[in-house]
């Protein structure tokens, strides 16, 4: 139930009903109090003439409002609009969450989007009510709140972990946004937030919208986990990841209805990008109410949604790694792909002192992948060629890519066809409207649901579920019979 296109009256009805489904999708600023709230704030509903709705908390900050101390709007899940939309504003929001402004500044963000910094400021100001610096500042404030209320991390460490350049900047921002000092915000720390936490481990709770198919996500990760790189169980997933500051370890687990993120970092400043990647990996900003309502309106899909409400589309922890995994698995089973990728990681990955393994760099795969990979020579050349292009920068692949441009760039690479390009777009960008008619598991699941078995006919039927075809694909994967039908020539399996 995206807030895009909602009228003032529709938003006002949502806040009057204290509808939690809209938390994180917009904020309500109240002129008579000077604060802004999430839609479900329990405070008395303000009069319409005192209300202004903003698409982001940064816009409310820029307009001079403070965050409500009662509902803490920054604690809500993020907006699904940034995945649903493919425009420059949405792409900017994804890149800001990934820490691009902290790493490359506004000029770097603008260059990635193909604009001058001045034009990007104008564009985001007009579209979102705040420029890139203000949006990045709001994101840092959100991370700071999580650390102050969710951990016992020293306040100075929390400042730098959230991406602030100085303690003074951190103190000023927290006071301005929340109307409290960092120490006062710390007093709101949840009971037991650091209980049994390992030394040096950051422990946070990640919000999400219900319903939430955690079981399906953990099962997906378990089927594809690479020993040494990843570990997965019925209610947990952990892995090693290479971030800008060095190796990082993180784990996601469902405990008493809460999704907890635990992390150990080489550099504290990598925390905010890691949180963003974790949220994307488990599709935590999805709007399950809107997805389920749209899909269950079709008689063929209603039973599937009833069995698995709140289904999620897994994202990617690392875009470059995702492309290699997709290319390795594009014409073989998940089990075979996992075996091949485990061998690749074991041979070319960086082994850490604790015995863990980082997935190989693109340079390592480009230079030595042919020594390890097995199969047709043309496929091996395609994989090593894609790795070389990523390493050299002649092929870019980020969460902020334009979907159509990313697809064209991937299809221009030898050995990458429509299935792989679309699968990567679904997983890396989080595009909610991708369908894979050539995927053998999706076709099997569709046939079992009474949908057309022929790929073109199934693709045509799927158009009626736009803009949620990625979630349709996830349901069909889930509905596929355990015994897969024999794969037709050229068909693809759902990749690793």
N, C-alpha and C positions, 0 to 999 in steps of 0.2 A: 504494500500500500504506500507507494512513493508519494512524497509531498510535492513533487514537481507538478506544477499546473493547478494546485489547489487554490481555491478562492479564499478570501478573508473569512467569509462565513463558514466555510468548511473547516478551516483551521480553528476558528473560534468554537465550533461545535466539538472539535476534538479536545480542546483544553477544558471546555465545560464538563465533558464526560471523563476528564482525566485519563484519556486513552493512552495506555503505555505503548501501544503499537507505533506511535509517532515520536517517542523519545529518541532523540538523536537526529531526527529528520528536519526539525526546525526548532527555534527557540522563541519564547514569548517575552518581549520587553515591555515593562510596565512603567509608563511615564510618571505616575504618581509616587512610585517607590524608588525608581532608579535602578531596579534590578531586572535580570532576565531569568527565566525558568524553563525547565523542560515541560512538555505538554501535560505530563501526569502529575505535576506539582500538587501536593495536597492543600496548599494554601487556598484561600477563598478566590474564586474566579474574578479577575478584575473586570471593570466595565469596558465594553468594546471601545469607547472613545479614548481610553487610556492605553490601548494595546497597539504595539507594532510587532509584526512577525519578521524574523530574520532567518535566512537560510543557514547561517553559521554563527557560532558564538563569537568568532572574530569580528563579524559585522556589528554585533551588539556591543562588543568592547569598544570598537571604533566610534560608535554612537554615544559612548559615555556611560554604558550600563555595567553593573557588577553582577557576578554570578550569585544566584540565590544560595544562601547558606543552608536552607532547609532541604532542597531537592538536588543540589550539586549537579547541574545539567551536564558538566563535563564527564560525569560518571556514566552517562548513557552510552549505549552502543553507537557506532558511527552511522552516518547516513548511507543507505543503499544507493542513493542517487549517483555517487561517484563511480560505481560500476555500471549502473543502468545507462548513464549518459556517456557518450564518447566524445564530447566536445572538449575544447581547450581547458575550460574551467574544471571539469571532472578529471582530466588528465593531470592538471596542476595539483589538485587535491591529493591524488594518489602519490605523486612524486614528493609533495611536501611531507606526507606521512612517512615516506621512505627516507626522509632526512636529506633530500637534495639541497635544500636551502642552507642547512648547516654545513654541508660538505663543499658546495660549489657557489653559494650565494645566489642572489636573484639573477645575475647575469647567466649563471649556469642553468638555472631553471628555465629562463627565457630561451636560451639557445636550444635546450632539449625540445621545447615546444615550437620552435621556429619563429619566435617573435623577438623584438627588441625589448629590453627591460621596461622602457617607458610605455610601450603599447601593452605589454602584459599587465602592468599596473592599472592601466585604464580599463582593460578588459575584465580583470578580476574585480576591480572596484565596482564596475557597472553590473556585473553578473552576480557577485557574491557579497558585495557591500564592504569589502576589505581587500587590500593589496596583498601580495605574496609575503611581505615581511610580517604583516599583522596576522595572516593566516598561520605562518610558521610559529609566531610567538604564541598564538592560541594553542597550537599543538604542543608546544613545550610546556605551557601552563597545565594542560591536561595530563601530560606525563608526570609533571611535578606533583600534581594532586594525587595521582596513583601511588607514587613513591612515599609521599608524606603520610597518607592515610592507610596505605597497604603494607608498609614495611617499617622496620626499625632502623633503616639506613640512616647514617648521620646526615644532618641537613645539608652540609657542604657537599657530600657525595651525591645527594639527591639533586642538587643544583646542576652539577656537571653531567650527571646521568641523563637529565632531562634535556640537555643540549644548550644550557645557558653558558655564556662566555665568562661570566663573573658572578660572584655572590651578590653584589649590589644589584645587578640586572635581575637576578632571580628574586631577590627580596622585593624589589619594586614591582615586578610583574605579578607576583603572588598577591601582594597587597592590593594592587589595582584591580586584578581580575576577581578575586574572591572576597575582598574587603577584610582580610585577615592576614596576619603575619604567618610565615611558614611554621613557627612554633605553635600558633593557635590552630592552624590547620592540622598539625601533627596530633593534636589532642583528639581528633576525630578518628584516629587509627582504630580499625576494627579489632575487636578482642581476638587474640590468638593468631594475628596475622603472621607472626614470625615463629610460631610454635614449631619446634622440631626442624626448623630450617637449617640446612647445612651451612657451615661457615663459608662466607663469601657468596652465598646464593641469594639472589633476588627472588622474592616470592610475591606474586601479584594475583589478583582475581580479574579475569577478563569478562566484561558483561556481554550478553547476547540476548536476542529476542527469542521468546518461546513461540512454538515448540522447536526443539533442537534435536536433530537426529545424531546425537553423539555416538551411539553404537555403530551406525553406518560409517562415520568418519574413521573411527578407530579400526574398524574392520578393513576399510580401504587401505589405511596406512600399514596395517599388519601384513596384508597380502603383498605389499610392495617394498617393505623395509629391507634395506641392504645391511647385512651384518657388519658390525664395526662402525658404520656410518649412522645407522638408525636402530632404534629398538621400539617395539610396539606390543601392546597387550590389549585386552578387552576394554580398558578404560584409561589407557595412557599411551603416549607417544613421545619419544625423545630423539634428538639427533644432534650431530655436530654440524657447524655451519661456519663458513669463512666470511667474516664481516670486515669492514674497513680497518678496524682496530686490531684485527687478528682473530684467532679461532674463538668460537663461542659454543656453548652447550645450552640447549633449552629443552624443557619438557612441558607437555600439556597433559593435564589429567583432570578427570571429572570426579569431584569429591563432594558428596552431599548436595548435589545439584549445582555446584559451582565449578566453573572451568578455571583451573589454576595454572598459571605460567610460572615456572621456576627457571632461572637462568644463571649461568656463570659466564662472565665476559672478560675479554682481555682489556677492553677499554670501556669505561662506564658510559661514554657518549654514544655507544652503539645500542643502548637499551631501547630508545624510541623507535629506531628502524626495526629492531627485532620484534617489538610489540606489534608494529604494523604488519610485519611479515607473518607473524603468528596468527593475527586476526584474518589475514587474507588466506592463509593456509587452511584454516577451518571455516572460512566464509562467515565470520561472526557478525558482519554488518548486513547480512541478508535480511529481507523482510518476508519471513515465512508465511505470515497471514495473507499477504498479497499473492505470493506464489501459489500457496495451497488453494486459495479461493479461485484463482484463474484456472488452474489445472483440473481441479475437481468439478468444474462446470461441465467438463466433457465426460459423458457416461463411461467411455472406455478407461478413463484415467482415475475416476473417482475411487474405485477400490484400491488403486495403488497409493493414492494420497492418504486414504484411510488407514492403510497398513503402515505407512511411513510418513507421518506428518513431520513437517519441518526439515525435509531433506536438504542437504547442503551439497555444493559442488566444490570438491577439494581444490585448493589453490596450489601455489608453488613457493617453496622457501627460497629458491634461487632460479631466476629466469633462464640463465645459461644452462644450468644443470638440467632444467626441465626439457629444453630442446634436445639435449643429448639422450635423455631417458626416453623421450618420445620417439626419436629416430631409431634407437636400438630396439624398441618394442613394437615398431609399427607393423610388422607382418609376422610376429610370433606371439606365443601365449604369454600371459603375465608371468608364469613360472619360469619360462625360458628366458624372458627379458631380465627377470630378477637375477637369474644365474649369471647371465652375461654381464650385467652391470656390477654384480658383486665381484666378479673376476677383474673387471676394469678398475674398480675402486681399490681392490686389494693390491693390484700390480702398480698402479700409477698414483694412488691417493697419498696424501701426506699423513704419515703415522705419528700420532702425538705420544708424549711420554706416558700417558695413562693407558695406552693401547688402542685408543679410538682412532678413527680414520676420517680425514676430510675428503670429500668427493674430489676427484682430480681437477686440476685447473684446466682451462681450455688449451693453454699452451702445452701442457703435458699430453693431453689427448691428441692434439694436432701433431705433435712430434713423435709420439710412441704408441698411439692408439692402434696402428696397424699391426704392431707386434702382439697385441693382446686380443683384439676383436676377432671373432670367427664369423664366417659366412661369405656371401658373394663379395668379390673384390669391389664391385661398383658401390655396394652399400657401405663398405668400410671406407672407401674414398669419400663418399658423401658425408659420413659422420666426421671424419678427420678434417674434411674441408670446411664443414660448418663450424667446428671448433676453432680452426685457424682464423676464419672470418670474424668470429666473436673475439678472439684474442687480439687480433689486429685492429678491431674497431670498424672494419668495413661492413659488418653486419651488427646492428644494434638491436637489443631485445630488453625492454624494460617495462615496468608496470605502467609507465606513462605514455606508452606508444599509442598512436592512433591505430585502431583495430584494422581498418582497411589497408593502411600503409604497411603495417606489420605483416599482414597476410601476403601482400604483393612482394615484399622483400623476401619472405620465406619461400614463396613459390618460385622465385627467381633462382634459388639455390638448387644445385643438382641433388637429386634424391629426395627432395621434399615435395610431397603432393598435397592435395586439398585436405585429406584427413589429418595429416601431421600439423599443417599450418593452423587448421581450425581447432584442433585439440590443444595446441600450445596457446592459442588466443584465449580459449576457455580457461585454461589453468593459470596463465601468467597475468593477463589483464583482468581476469574475473568477469569477462563479458557474459551476461546472463542469457544471451540470446543466440547461442551457438548450437547447431544440431549436426550430428555426425551420421548421415544416412548410410555410409559405407561401413560403419562399425558393426561387426558381426554380433557382438553382445547386445547392442542397442536394437538391432533388427530382430534378434531372438526374443528379447523382452517385449518388443512391440507386437510381434506375432502372438506371443502368449497372452497379450492383453486384448487381442482382437483387432489390432491395427494392421495395415497392409504389410505384407512380407517383402514386397519388391521395394528396393531402395528408392527409386524415383517417386513411387506412389507414397511411400512413408515420408519422404522429404516434403512432398506437397501437403500431406495431412498435417505435418508438424507446424506448418505456417500458422495454423489457427491458434497455436499456443504462444505466439510471440507476445511480449518480449521475454518469455521465460523458457526458451527452448533448451538452454543448458540444463535446467532443472528437469525438463522432460527427459533429456538424455540420461540424467542421473537416475530417474525413476525406471527407465527401461533397462539400464544396466542392472539395477537392483532386482528387476522382475525377470531377468533372463533365467531360464532353467539351468540347474546346476550342470547338467550334461550339455555342453555346447554342441550345436550342430556343426558338421564338417564345414570348414571355411572354404568359401568359393575363391577362385583365383582372383587376386587383387584386392580382396576384402581385408579390412583392418581389424585388429583386436583392440579392445580398450587398453591403452598403453599403460606403462608403469610410471 
